[in-house]
Amino acid sequence: HPNHPEGGMVFPKFHIDEVKKQEGRDLTRFDLDFDLPDHFLPEFPSPIFLTTRTDLGDVSKGKVVTIDNYYEMFNGILNPKQIEGLRLLLTPFPQQQFNQTEDRRSERPSRGVTCFDCHANGHSNASTHLVGDIRPQEFRHRLDTPSLRGVNIQRLFGSQRAMKSVEDFTEFEQRAAYFDGDPVIATKKGVNILERGSQVHFMAEFMALLDFPPAPKIGIDGKLNPKKASESEMRGQALFTAHCASCHPAPYYTDNLMHNLKVERFFMPRLINGRMASADGPIKTFPLRGIKDSPPYLHDGRLLTLEDTVEFFNLILELKLTEQEKKDMVAFMRQL
């Protein structure tokens, strides 16, 4: 985290600027800034693909969807229930660092943050935070905002909390990431209790429509079409199938389980910039479809590129890949 002892939500400047321009809402923190260069972050604005209207392609048309423009953009594409779910995903609610009390990190009292302030356009802008489910502070993991694309095929939610539905995650997030898992502080600052049968259901129904991006070289089985793929990509697929597919099987490249990589085998626990480098425990297997579009990588964003990611797993799985094999693996993953 940019300041691990302090923690809290931190947003990239390009997102702060766009929200300020459209809504007049300021997500700037007076105490710290986002720490990763823009060229390591996802495309902004990111495209929006819908499972129900694949014929339309990118329905965002190059815009960042906000409370100011969502109705104009989606009326006639979504039904009224889904539009209401999207409205709730774009409505700011009080949060630990952005609220109207004196205990905040914004210069002026804030209306709060929205779901899409991190999951911009239903994807990710790589906003960061600390997970709320670990104590003490130095053991909390940095959080890399995952994409909401493809939540319809996922069965576990949260990198370690293992919630069983996107409805659970949506309902509980107001009392989790928003307030560091502290219900007392949430009550003071203005917790928003979402009603499961209508509000949560509507939000979840919209999220379930968010599709993975098109992958022209991938067949209906989720694997490369040999007629379209390069030799390097085909070699990469063979290597991936041999070494990675036990956890990341086609077609969506997730087994919907959790695995413990036991990276603590390779170092002694120690405190680095306020964060205790220690055992991570079991982590959710995230889907790799469309993975090229959502840097940085791993649950805490420690790996900035796909090349870094392949090298990381080459080390911890002791694969001993050659330089060419690593390049082939990256070439394959860029086509997913």
C-alpha positions as CSV (number, residue, x, y, z in Angstrom):
1,H,0.0,0.0,0.0
2,P,1.3,3.6,-0.6
3,N,1.1,4.0,3.2
4,H,0.6,0.6,4.8
5,P,0.2,1.7,8.4
6,E,-2.6,4.2,7.3
7,G,-4.2,2.1,4.5
8,G,-7.6,2.9,3.0
9,M,-8.9,3.4,-0.5
10,V,-6.6,5.2,-3.0
11,F,-7.6,6.0,-6.6
12,P,-5.5,6.7,-9.7
13,K,-5.4,10.4,-10.7
14,F,-7.1,9.8,-14.1
15,H,-10.2,8.4,-12.4
16,I,-10.2,11.2,-9.8
17,D,-10.1,13.8,-12.6
18,E,-12.9,12.1,-14.6
19,V,-15.3,11.8,-11.6
20,K,-14.6,15.4,-10.6
21,K,-15.3,16.6,-14.1
22,Q,-18.6,14.6,-14.4
23,E,-20.0,14.7,-10.9
24,G,-18.1,17.4,-9.0
25,R,-17.1,14.7,-6.4
26,D,-13.5,14.7,-5.3
27,L,-11.8,11.4,-4.6
28,T,-8.4,13.1,-3.8
29,R,-6.8,12.1,-0.5
30,F,-5.0,14.9,1.3
31,D,-2.5,12.5,2.9
32,L,-1.3,10.3,0.0
33,D,-1.5,9.6,-3.7
34,F,-1.8,6.4,-5.8
35,D,1.6,4.9,-6.4
36,L,1.7,3.0,-9.7
37,P,2.5,4.7,-13.1
38,D,-0.5,4.9,-15.5
39,H,1.2,2.6,-18.1
40,F,1.0,-0.3,-15.7
41,L,-2.7,0.1,-15.2
42,P,-5.8,-1.1,-17.2
43,E,-7.1,0.9,-20.2
44,F,-9.3,3.9,-19.2
45,P,-12.1,4.1,-20.0
46,S,-12.3,0.4,-20.3
47,P,-14.8,-1.2,-22.8
48,I,-18.0,-2.7,-21.5
49,F,-19.3,-6.0,-23.1
50,L,-22.7,-7.5,-22.2
51,T,-23.5,-11.2,-22.4
52,T,-27.1,-10.2,-23.5
53,R,-26.0,-7.9,-26.4
54,T,-22.8,-9.3,-27.9
55,D,-23.9,-7.8,-31.2
56,L,-23.2,-4.3,-29.8
57,G,-19.6,-4.7,-29.0
58,D,-18.3,-2.1,-26.6
59,V,-21.4,-0.4,-25.2
60,S,-19.4,2.3,-23.3
61,K,-18.5,4.0,-26.6
62,G,-15.3,5.2,-25.0
63,K,-17.0,6.9,-22.0
64,V,-16.7,6.4,-18.3
65,V,-20.1,5.4,-17.0
66,T,-21.2,7.5,-14.0
67,I,-24.4,8.5,-12.2
68,D,-24.6,11.5,-14.7
69,N,-24.7,9.5,-17.9
70,Y,-25.7,5.9,-17.1
71,Y,-29.4,6.2,-18.1
72,E,-28.6,7.8,-21.4
73,M,-26.0,5.1,-22.2
74,F,-28.1,2.0,-21.1
75,N,-31.7,2.9,-21.6
76,G,-33.0,0.6,-24.4
77,I,-30.2,-1.9,-23.8
78,L,-31.0,-3.0,-20.2
79,N,-34.4,-3.7,-18.6
80,P,-35.6,-1.4,-15.8
81,K,-34.4,-3.7,-13.0
82,Q,-30.9,-3.9,-14.4
83,I,-30.8,-0.1,-14.9
84,E,-31.7,0.3,-11.3
85,G,-29.0,-2.1,-10.3
86,L,-26.5,0.0,-12.3
87,R,-27.7,3.2,-10.7
88,L,-27.0,1.7,-7.2
89,L,-23.5,0.6,-8.4
90,L,-22.9,4.2,-9.4
91,T,-24.4,5.9,-6.3
92,P,-21.8,7.2,-3.7
93,F,-22.2,6.0,-0.2
94,P,-20.1,7.0,2.9
95,Q,-16.8,5.1,3.3
96,Q,-13.9,5.1,5.8
97,Q,-11.8,7.7,4.1
98,F,-14.5,9.5,2.2
99,N,-17.4,10.6,4.4
100,Q,-19.0,13.7,6.1
101,T,-17.5,13.3,9.6
102,E,-14.2,14.8,10.8
103,D,-12.6,11.3,10.6
104,R,-12.0,11.4,6.8
105,R,-9.1,11.8,4.4
106,S,-10.7,14.2,1.9
107,E,-10.3,17.9,2.3
108,R,-14.0,18.6,2.2
109,P,-16.9,16.4,3.6
110,S,-17.5,13.8,1.0
111,R,-20.6,12.0,-0.3
112,G,-18.5,8.8,-0.4
113,V,-17.5,6.3,-3.0
114,T,-19.3,4.1,-5.5
115,C,-18.7,0.5,-6.5
116,F,-17.6,1.7,-9.9
117,D,-15.0,4.0,-8.4
118,C,-12.8,0.9,-8.2
119,H,-14.6,-1.3,-10.7
120,A,-14.7,1.4,-13.3
121,N,-17.0,0.5,-16.2
122,G,-17.5,-2.9,-14.6
123,H,-13.8,-3.7,-15.0
124,S,-11.0,-2.3,-12.9
125,N,-8.9,0.9,-12.7
126,A,-6.4,-0.8,-10.3
127,S,-7.6,1.3,-7.3
128,T,-6.1,-0.1,-4.1
129,H,-7.0,-0.7,-0.5
130,L,-6.1,-3.1,2.3
131,V,-8.2,-6.3,2.8
132,G,-10.4,-5.9,5.9
133,D,-10.4,-9.5,7.1
134,I,-6.8,-9.7,8.6
135,R,-5.4,-8.1,11.8
136,P,-3.0,-6.7,12.9
137,Q,-2.5,-3.9,10.3
138,E,0.9,-5.0,9.1
139,F,-0.5,-8.5,8.1
140,R,-3.2,-7.0,5.9
141,H,-2.7,-7.6,2.2
142,R,-2.7,-4.9,-0.3
143,L,-5.8,-5.3,-2.5
144,D,-5.7,-5.2,-6.3
145,T,-9.2,-4.4,-7.6
146,P,-10.3,-7.4,-9.7
147,S,-12.4,-7.1,-12.9
148,L,-16.2,-7.7,-12.6
149,R,-16.1,-9.2,-16.1
150,G,-17.2,-12.8,-16.0
151,V,-18.6,-12.9,-12.4
152,N,-21.4,-15.0,-13.8
153,I,-19.0,-18.0,-14.1
154,Q,-17.4,-17.5,-10.7
155,R,-18.4,-19.3,-7.5
156,L,-16.1,-17.8,-4.9
157,F,-15.9,-14.1,-4.1
158,G,-13.2,-12.2,-2.2
159,S,-9.5,-13.3,-2.5
160,Q,-9.7,-15.1,0.9
161,R,-13.2,-14.6,2.4
162,A,-14.6,-17.3,0.0
163,M,-18.1,-15.8,-0.1
164,K,-20.4,-18.0,-2.2
165,S,-22.3,-15.5,-4.4
166,V,-21.9,-12.1,-5.9
167,E,-25.0,-11.2,-3.9
168,D,-23.2,-11.9,-0.7
169,F,-20.2,-9.9,-1.7
170,T,-22.4,-6.9,-2.8
171,E,-24.4,-6.9,0.4
172,F,-21.5,-7.2,2.8
173,E,-19.0,-4.9,1.0
174,Q,-20.7,-1.9,2.6
175,R,-19.6,-3.3,6.0
176,A,-16.3,-4.7,4.8
177,A,-14.0,-2.8,2.4
178,Y,-16.0,0.4,2.9
179,F,-15.3,0.5,6.7
180,D,-12.3,-1.9,7.2
181,G,-14.6,-4.6,8.7
182,D,-15.5,-2.3,11.7
183,P,-19.4,-2.1,12.1
184,V,-19.0,0.5,14.9
185,I,-17.2,3.0,12.7
186,A,-19.7,2.2,9.9
187,T,-22.6,3.2,12.1
188,K,-20.9,6.5,13.0
189,K,-20.0,7.5,9.4
190,G,-23.2,6.3,7.7
191,V,-23.4,2.7,6.7
192,N,-25.7,1.9,3.8
193,I,-27.7,-1.3,4.6
194,L,-28.7,-2.8,1.2
195,E,-31.9,-4.7,1.0
196,R,-31.2,-8.2,-0.3
197,G,-34.4,-8.9,-2.2
198,S,-34.4,-5.8,-4.4
199,Q,-31.3,-3.6,-4.2
200,V,-28.7,-6.4,-3.9
201,H,-30.5,-8.6,-6.4
202,F,-30.7,-5.7,-9.0
203,M,-27.0,-4.9,-8.6
204,A,-26.0,-8.5,-8.9
205,E,-28.2,-9.0,-12.0
206,F,-26.4,-6.2,-13.8
207,M,-23.0,-7.4,-12.8
208,A,-23.8,-10.9,-14.1
209,L,-24.2,-9.4,-17.6
210,L,-20.6,-8.1,-17.7
211,D,-18.9,-10.3,-20.3
212,F,-15.3,-11.1,-21.0
213,P,-13.8,-9.2,-23.9
214,P,-13.8,-10.8,-27.4
215,A,-10.9,-13.2,-28.0
216,P,-10.7,-13.7,-31.8
217,K,-8.1,-16.6,-31.6
218,I,-10.0,-18.6,-29.0
219,G,-12.5,-21.3,-30.0
220,I,-15.7,-22.3,-28.3
221,D,-13.8,-24.7,-26.1
222,G,-11.8,-21.8,-24.7
223,K,-8.6,-23.0,-26.4
224,L,-6.6,-21.5,-29.3
225,N,-7.8,-22.1,-32.8
226,P,-4.7,-23.5,-34.6
227,K,-5.7,-21.9,-37.8
228,K,-5.5,-18.4,-36.3
229,A,-2.8,-18.8,-33.6
230,S,1.0,-18.2,-34.1
231,E,3.5,-21.0,-33.5
232,S,4.7,-19.1,-30.3
233,E,1.1,-18.9,-29.0
234,M,0.5,-22.6,-29.6
235,R,3.8,-23.5,-27.8
236,G,2.7,-21.3,-25.0
237,Q,-0.7,-23.1,-24.8
238,A,1.1,-26.4,-24.5
239,L,3.3,-25.2,-21.7
240,F,0.3,-23.6,-19.9
241,T,-1.7,-26.8,-20.2
242,A,1.2,-28.7,-18.7
243,H,2.1,-26.4,-15.8
244,C,-0.9,-24.1,-15.1
245,A,-4.1,-25.7,-16.2
246,S,-4.5,-27.8,-13.0
247,C,-5.7,-24.6,-11.4
248,H,-6.6,-22.5,-14.5
249,P,-8.4,-24.9,-16.9
250,A,-10.2,-23.8,-20.1
251,P,-12.6,-22.3,-21.0
252,Y,-12.4,-19.6,-18.4
253,Y,-9.1,-20.5,-16.9
254,T,-10.3,-20.9,-13.3
255,D,-11.2,-23.9,-11.2
256,N,-13.3,-21.8,-8.8
257,L,-11.2,-23.1,-5.9
258,M,-8.6,-21.7,-3.5
259,H,-4.9,-22.7,-3.4
260,N,-2.0,-22.0,-1.1
261,L,1.2,-21.3,-3.1
262,K,3.3,-21.3,0.2
263,V,5.6,-18.6,-1.1
264,E,7.0,-18.3,2.5
265,R,9.2,-21.3,1.5
266,F,11.5,-18.8,-0.2
267,F,12.0,-16.1,2.5
268,M,12.1,-15.3,6.2
269,P,9.2,-13.2,7.5
270,R,10.1,-9.5,7.9
271,L,8.6,-6.1,8.0
272,I,9.0,-4.0,4.8
273,N,7.5,-0.5,4.6
274,G,5.0,-1.3,7.3
275,R,3.9,-4.6,5.6
276,M,4.8,-8.0,7.1
277,A,6.1,-10.2,4.3
278,S,4.8,-13.5,5.6
279,A,2.6,-16.5,4.5
280,D,-0.4,-15.5,2.4
281,G,-2.5,-18.6,3.0
282,P,-5.0,-19.9,0.4
283,I,-6.1,-17.5,-2.3
284,K,-8.9,-17.6,-4.8
285,T,-8.1,-18.8,-8.3
286,F,-9.1,-15.8,-10.5
287,P,-10.1,-16.4,-14.1
288,L,-7.5,-15.6,-16.7
289,R,-9.9,-14.9,-19.6
290,G,-9.1,-11.4,-20.7
291,I,-6.1,-11.3,-18.3
292,K,-4.1,-8.9,-20.6
293,D,-6.6,-6.2,-19.8
294,S,-6.3,-6.1,-16.0
295,P,-2.8,-5.4,-14.8
296,P,-1.2,-5.4,-12.3
297,Y,-1.4,-9.1,-11.3
298,L,-1.7,-11.5,-8.4
299,H,-4.2,-10.8,-5.5
300,D,-2.2,-7.9,-4.2
301,G,-0.9,-6.4,-7.5
302,R,2.7,-7.2,-6.7
303,L,3.4,-8.3,-10.3
304,L,3.2,-5.4,-12.8
305,T,3.2,-7.3,-16.1
306,L,2.4,-10.7,-17.5
307,E,6.2,-11.2,-17.9
308,D,6.6,-10.6,-14.2
309,T,3.8,-13.1,-13.5
310,V,5.3,-15.9,-15.6
311,E,8.7,-15.4,-13.9
312,F,7.1,-15.4,-10.5
313,F,5.4,-18.8,-11.1
314,N,8.5,-20.1,-12.8
315,L,10.3,-19.5,-9.5
316,I,7.7,-20.6,-7.0
317,L,6.7,-23.7,-9.0
318,E,10.4,-24.4,-9.8
319,L,9.5,-24.9,-13.5
320,K,13.0,-24.0,-14.9
321,L,11.5,-22.5,-18.1
322,T,13.8,-21.2,-20.8
323,E,13.6,-17.5,-21.9
324,Q,11.8,-18.6,-25.1
325,E,9.3,-20.7,-23.2
326,K,8.5,-17.7,-20.9
327,K,7.9,-15.6,-24.0
328,D,5.6,-18.2,-25.5
329,M,3.6,-18.4,-22.3
330,V,3.1,-14.6,-22.3
331,A,2.1,-14.7,-26.0
332,F,-0.5,-17.3,-25.2
333,M,-2.0,-15.4,-22.3
334,R,-2.3,-12.3,-24.3
335,Q,-4.8,-14.1,-26.6
336,L,-7.1,-15.3,-23.8
